[in-house]
């Protein structure tokens, strides 16, 4: 069967070098009892590796043209379920058995929302090991007051802590991408809850659209709220209203959420 070409519009860069699989297995801390969710299996190189080592694999693929090659490569593995559709639209929380790990070479164009949505929408997930653009990998666990630090940094770090990082050569993909990639592994924090993350998301989203604006101005504009009320809220949380969003630590975001007036932030 002729292998379909990667589709640029879907952000596809197929993993073809099996030498990287051992690194993925180590960073993901794979075990025989794991239930793994893989988004974007592509040609099934990683999928096969996972299915041979864990209890169950749920592989979610958007591109229907890959169905034939995937079925052929993965034939005979009863612990593997292929799901075709958009991972951002499918009800992944209904997967049975529920996934405990997300291990994927994520499509470049949806990697960031997939990571954030999995943290919120899949409370069964305990660990992640994802291949993403190096720029995205750096952003996930960036430090405050750095160029890479943004809304996604805050949301990820509110829910998770990084456990591993590994730069990846462009040569492991086909077609070869024009950007560097990296594997980043992280686990859910024991003190994090999906309810807390859901509640703080609109606060973070309102704080970062205008990085050069003072925090009080940005939040007031985005929430359509009186600046005086927003300034009082920030002050009560111990945050100077004139600061900018990228300077706040994760602990300060948590305190902002605790002090948030629910008439301003539902």
Beta strands, then each sheet from edge to edge (+ up, - down):
strand 1: 14-15
strand 2: 35-39
strand 3: 56-61
strand 4: 80-84
strand 5: 101-105
strand 6: 127-133
strand 7: 160-168
strand 8: 173-174
strand 9: 181-188
sheet 1: 1+ 8-
sheet 2: 4+ 3+ 2+ 5+ 6+ 9- 7+
end
